C-alpha cells in the first residue's frame, strides 16, 4: 500500500515538473512571439529535415505554429537528392561543376517535374495536414523569379587561360517580384516555393535553393532568413559551434580555411541577405526537431546567427 502511495506521489511530482517546464518554455517564448508578430521569415528547407518523414511532419507543424502566432513564414525548398534519384531511374547522367548540376534540356524537365510537381506538393500537403493553409508555387508562376543563365569560369592550368564553363540551364535570380508574395502576407496562406526561375525569353532555369531563398528574403524585406542544413551551424577551428558572427568574422573564417567547401556559398548567401535589409540570417541544424522554433523563441537560440555588425 505504501509503495502504491509513493508511486502515485512520484507520478504527481513528475507531472508537476513537466507542467512547470512547459510553463517556463511558454514564458520564455512569449516576448519573442510579441517581437516577431507580423514579421516575415524565409525558411530554406532541405537536407535530412526534408527526407525524414517524422522531421518533415514536425517541420510542417512548426510552420503552422509560426503562422498561428502571427508570423508570416515563406518556405523555399531544395531537392537535390530526389532529383538525383529520378535522373538515375531515367538513366540520365549527371555532371557537377563547383557543386552545381550541369542541366541540359532533358535534365531541366526532370528538375522541374521533381521540384515543382512532386516535392513542392508533398510539403504543401504536410502543412495542410498539420492544420495550415499552404499554396505551392515555383518561380515561373506570375514571373515570381526572373533568372538569367549562370556562368562559371575555370583557369586552364597549362595555358593559364580562363575558360567559360557551360552549365546549361542553371540560373541565378535577377529579380524577385515581391507583389506576388504580398498576396499571402497577413492572410492565412503559407507560400511554399520551388527554386525554378524563368528567363526573359521564357526559358526555365534551375536555381540553387539557398540562392533563391536569399533573393526572396531580400525582396520581401524578411526579418530572418533560416537555412536548414545537416550540420549544427558554423564551427570554429576547435569544432565548437559559433553562435553569433558578423560579416567580418565570417570573412576571416573563410580566409583562414575554417569555413570551406559547401558552407562557403551558404554563408555568402547569408551575408548578402543581411547586407541588403534582412535583420539576421541563421544557419540551423535541420536534423534537430523544432530547430526553427528553438532559435526563434528561446534565449539560447540554435545554430549560427549572422548579422551585418555587432
C-alpha positions in Angstrom: 0.0 0.0 0.0 2.8 2.4 0.9 4.6 1.6 -2.3 1.4 2.4 -4.3 1.1 5.7 -2.4 4.7 6.6 -3.1 4.2 5.7 -6.8 1.2 8.0 -7.1 3.2 10.8 -5.3 6.1 10.3 -7.7 3.8 10.4 -10.7 2.2 13.5 -9.4 5.5 15.2 -8.7 6.8 14.2 -12.2 3.6 15.7 -13.7 4.1 18.9 -11.8 7.7 19.2 -13.0 6.6 18.7 -16.6 3.9 21.3 -16.2 6.4 23.8 -14.8 8.8 23.0 -17.6 6.1 23.8 -20.2 5.2 27.0 -18.4 8.8 28.0 -18.4 9.0 27.4 -22.2 5.9 29.4 -22.8 7.1 32.2 -20.5 10.4 32.4 -22.3 8.8 32.3 -25.8 6.1 35.0 -25.2 8.4 38.0 -25.6 9.8 36.6 -28.8 6.3 35.9 -30.1 5.3 39.5 -29.5 8.5 40.8 -31.1 8.1 38.8 -34.3 4.3 39.2 -34.6 3.6 40.4 -38.1 7.2 39.8 -39.3 8.1 37.8 -42.4 10.7 35.0 -42.2 12.0 32.9 -45.1 13.0 29.3 -44.4 15.2 27.4 -46.8 14.1 23.8 -46.3 16.1 20.8 -47.4 18.5 18.1 -46.5 17.7 15.5 -43.8 14.9 17.6 -42.4 13.0 17.1 -45.6 14.0 13.5 -46.2 13.0 12.1 -42.8 9.2 11.6 -42.6 9.0 12.4 -38.9 11.1 15.5 -39.2 9.0 16.6 -42.2 5.8 16.2 -40.1 7.3 18.2 -37.2 8.5 20.9 -39.6 5.1 21.3 -41.1 3.6 21.6 -37.6 6.2 24.3 -36.7 5.4 26.3 -39.8 1.7 26.2 -39.0 2.5 27.3 -35.4 4.6 30.3 -36.7 1.6 31.4 -38.8 -0.8 30.9 -35.9 1.2 33.2 -33.6 1.2 36.0 -36.1 4.3 35.5 -38.2 4.5 35.2 -42.0 6.6 32.2 -42.9 7.7 31.6 -46.5 9.2 28.2 -47.3 11.7 27.7 -50.1 12.7 24.1 -50.7 15.5 22.2 -52.4 15.5 18.6 -53.6 18.9 17.7 -55.0 18.9 14.0 -53.7 15.4 13.4 -55.1 16.4 14.9 -58.4 19.4 12.6 -58.5 17.3 9.6 -57.8 14.8 10.4 -60.6 17.6 11.0 -63.1 19.2 7.7 -62.1 15.8 5.9 -62.6 15.6 7.5 -66.1 19.2 6.6 -66.9 20.1 10.3 -67.4 23.8 11.0 -66.4 24.6 13.9 -64.1 27.7 16.1 -64.1 28.6 18.6 -61.4 30.8 21.7 -61.6 31.5 23.5 -58.4 28.6 21.7 -56.7 26.2 22.8 -59.5 24.4 20.2 -61.6 25.0 20.7 -65.3 21.5 21.0 -66.6 20.6 20.2 -70.3 17.0 20.4 -71.6 16.3 16.8 -70.7 17.6 17.4 -67.1 15.7 20.7 -66.6 12.5 18.9 -67.5 13.1 16.3 -64.7 14.3 19.0 -62.3 11.0 21.0 -62.8 8.9 17.8 -62.5 10.6 16.7 -59.2 10.8 20.1 -57.6 7.5 21.8 -58.6 5.4 18.7 -59.3 6.4 16.3 -56.5 8.4 17.7 -53.6 6.5 21.0 -53.5 3.1 19.3 -53.3 4.3 16.9 -50.6 5.4 19.9 -48.5 2.1 21.7 -49.2 0.2 18.5 -48.2 2.1 18.1 -45.0 1.4 21.7 -43.9 -2.3 21.4 -44.8 -2.5 18.1 -42.8 -1.0 19.9 -39.9 -3.8 22.4 -39.9 -2.3 25.1 -42.1 -3.3 26.5 -45.5 -0.4 26.2 -47.9 -0.1 27.0 -51.6 2.7 25.7 -53.8 4.5 28.0 -56.3 7.5 27.9 -58.4 9.5 30.9 -59.6 7.8 30.7 -63.0 4.3 31.4 -61.5 3.4 35.1 -62.2 7.1 35.6 -63.0 7.9 35.4 -59.3 11.7 34.8 -60.0 13.2 36.2 -63.2 16.5 34.4 -63.8 19.4 34.5 -66.2 22.0 31.9 -67.2 24.7 31.4 -64.6 28.2 31.3 -65.9 31.3 29.9 -64.3 34.9 30.2 -65.4 37.9 27.9 -64.8 41.5 28.6 -65.4 43.3 26.1 -67.5 46.5 25.1 -65.6 48.5 24.6 -68.8 47.6 27.7 -70.7 46.6 29.9 -67.7 43.6 31.0 -69.8 40.2 31.3 -68.1 37.6 29.2 -69.9 33.8 29.8 -69.6 32.0 26.7 -68.4 28.6 25.9 -69.9 26.3 24.8 -67.1 23.3 24.5 -69.3 20.1 25.8 -67.8 21.4 26.6 -64.4 20.3 30.1 -63.5 20.7 32.9 -60.9 17.9 35.3 -59.8 17.8 38.7 -61.4 14.6 39.8 -59.9 12.1 38.6 -57.4 8.6 40.2 -57.6 7.5 40.8 -54.0 4.0 41.7 -55.1 3.3 38.1 -55.9 4.0 37.2 -52.3 2.3 40.2 -50.9 -1.0 38.4 -51.7 -0.2 36.0 -48.9 1.2 38.3 -46.3 -1.3 38.9 -43.5 -3.5 36.1 -44.7 -3.8 32.6 -43.5 -1.9 31.3 -46.6 1.7 29.9 -46.3 3.6 30.0 -49.7 5.9 27.1 -50.5 8.3 27.9 -53.3 10.3 25.7 -55.7 13.6 27.3 -56.9 12.7 27.3 -60.5 13.2 30.6 -62.4 12.2 31.9 -65.8 14.3 33.9 -68.2 13.0 36.9 -70.1 12.8 34.6 -73.1 10.6 32.2 -71.2 13.4 29.6 -70.7 13.2 27.6 -67.5 16.2 27.7 -65.1 17.3 25.6 -62.2 18.3 27.8 -59.3 20.2 26.8 -56.2 17.7 26.7 -53.4 19.9 28.7 -51.0 20.4 31.4 -53.6 16.7 31.5 -54.3 15.8 31.8 -50.6 18.3 34.6 -50.1 16.9 36.5 -53.1 13.3 36.1 -51.8 14.3 37.2 -48.3 15.8 40.4 -49.7 12.9 41.1 -51.9 10.2 40.8 -49.2 12.2 42.5 -46.5 12.3 39.5 -44.3 13.3 39.8 -40.6 15.0 36.4 -40.7 16.5 34.1 -43.3 16.8 30.5 -42.0 19.0 27.9 -43.7 18.2 24.4 -42.6 21.3 22.2 -43.1 22.7 18.9 -42.0 25.2 20.4 -39.6 24.9 22.3 -36.3 25.9 25.5 -37.9 29.3 27.2 -38.4 32.0 25.5 -36.4 35.2 27.2 -35.3 38.7 25.7 -35.6 38.1 23.6 -32.5 34.8 22.3 -33.9 32.7 24.3 -31.5 29.5 25.9 -32.6 29.8 29.6 -33.4 26.5 31.0 -32.1 26.9 34.6 -33.3 29.0 36.1 -36.1 29.4 39.3 -38.1 30.2 39.6 -41.8 33.8 40.5 -40.8 34.1 37.4 -38.7 32.7 35.2 -41.4 35.1 36.6 -44.0 38.0 35.9 -41.6 36.9 32.3 -41.2 36.6 31.8 -45.0 40.1 33.4 -45.5 41.8 31.1 -42.9 40.0 28.0 -44.1 37.8 27.5 -41.1 34.8 27.7 -43.4 35.2 25.7 -46.5 33.5 23.6 -49.1 29.8 23.8 -49.5 29.5 26.0 -46.4 31.2 28.9 -48.3 28.3 29.7 -50.7 25.8 29.2 -48.0 27.4 31.8 -45.7 27.9 34.1 -48.7 24.2 34.0 -49.3 23.5 34.7 -45.6 25.9 37.7 -45.7 24.4 39.0 -48.9 21.0 38.9 -47.2 22.0 40.9 -44.1 23.8 43.4 -46.3 20.5 44.0 -48.1 18.0 44.6 -45.4 17.5 41.2 -43.7 18.0 41.7 -40.0 19.8 38.3 -39.5 20.5 35.1 -41.3 20.7 31.9 -39.3 22.2 28.5 -40.3 20.3 25.9 -38.3 20.6 22.2 -37.9 17.6 20.8 -39.7 18.2 17.3 -38.1 17.1 18.7 -34.7 13.3 18.6 -34.1 11.8 22.1 -33.8 15.1 23.7 -34.7 13.5 26.9 -36.0 11.2 27.3 -33.0 14.2 26.8 -30.7 16.1 29.5 -32.5 13.2 32.0 -32.6 11.6 31.5 -29.2 14.4 30.7 -26.8 17.1 32.9 -25.2 19.8 30.4 -26.2 18.7 30.1 -29.7 20.0 27.4 -32.1 22.6 27.3 -34.9 24.7 30.3 -36.1 23.2 33.8 -36.4 24.9 36.1 -38.8 24.4 39.9 -38.6 25.9 42.7 -40.6 27.7 44.1 -37.4 27.7 43.7 -33.7 
